[in-house]
Amino acid sequence: MTSSFAGKRIVVGVTGSIAAFKVAGWVSALAKDEALVDVVMTAAAQHFVTPLTFSALTGRAVYSDMFEAEREGVISHIGLAREADCILIAPATAHTIARLAHGLADDLLSTTVLAARVPVIVCPAMNVKMFEHAATRHNIERLTSLGYRVIDPDSGLMACGEEGAGRLPEWEQVAEYVLRGITRPDLAGQRVLVTAGPTREPYDPARFISNRSSGKMGYALARTAFRRGAEVTLISGPTALQAPAGVEMVRVSTALEMYEAVMERCDHASIIVKAAAVADFRFARQHRQKVKKDSSELTMELVLNPDILKELGKRDDRERWLLIGFAAESQNIEQEGRKKLVNKHLDLIAVNDISSDGAGFAVDTNQITLIDSQRSVPLIHTSKEKTADLLWDHVVANKLLKPAV
Ligand code: CTP
């Protein structure tokens, strides 16, 4: 499958921090994904990693000296800025952050950034005391107010021996911000609330009922909505998945907790997607102590959980949201899906054909039919991530979005 990075021009600005070696791995990942990576190094960066390292990884020239670049007739700061789809500055030292915050333009990287009109992502990496210094905090705030995306560093043990915030995050996290930078923002201004994963209904401290949902479809919807420019909240039942970068994450366990979490946040949303496999029942009584096998309690009484989606569909302010449900069906897909679309007052339902191989619970692919009041569109059998993008394509192409505010 073609990578979303293929053919995109990414300027990677490398500045003078020991973390520069880590960015060699990032540049290698981008090059493998067929991005066209132009590395621009500051003079200080070259004390840590040589330009040859980056040119070997990208198969392209590496730039550092502004005047040399002009003289040789190779690409200039204006050319780099004009051709870039996105600029990633990593590692960004306190010094580079200060220069960018004040619009200084005294080397190739700073002039390129000033001349560019594309998303600029800044990954600070420095000693924790330097990162926490009021001067650096002010400069970062200023960068944010100028429209730069500053990514919080990770915390941990640093090369200098101190512990705290200042380490570069993992590439998988940063890559999501770069993808947002290069993806058409057709969900910009939308506030998307996604639910994902199973719920877990406890019986006693040791036991519960749940289902086989992995959460992969919901997480893919949250991730792709973020890439397409939305502000995203993900309410997730227990899963083994990492929180998607850039997304507000709310972890819950039971259906009642998910209900509360959705009701607390739905006022803020413009799109609600209920991809979670909510347990239909919970135990009428939950035991504080573990139930022994020789106890007299061999019958477990269940009560119905609220249908969160149906509750949303019934509300007076229902029209404020684009309301999207999911359903798992093994036969009469269209008929069963349409029934739920109407019963739950949905705008769109994604019906999962769980009778087909490689679809449904715990696998990476899905076979979905999208049903709205006008049409029924079977999607190709593909990855959950591609399925998520096709769902957003459908929403945008058929003008189902509520006006962005
Ligand atoms: N849903 C919900 N709250 C529940 C149950 C389901 O919000 N207590 C939502 C799910 O998140 C999903 C949709 O409703 O979006 C699924 O509807 P449902 O009628 O439960 O479909 P199926 O799971 O296919 O159930 P059934 O076995 O009744 O066909």
Residues whose N, C-alpha, C, O or C-beta is under 5 A from the ligand:
A	BS01	CTP	K274 A275 A276 A277 V278 A279 D280 N305 P306 D307 I308 L309 G325 F326 A327 A328
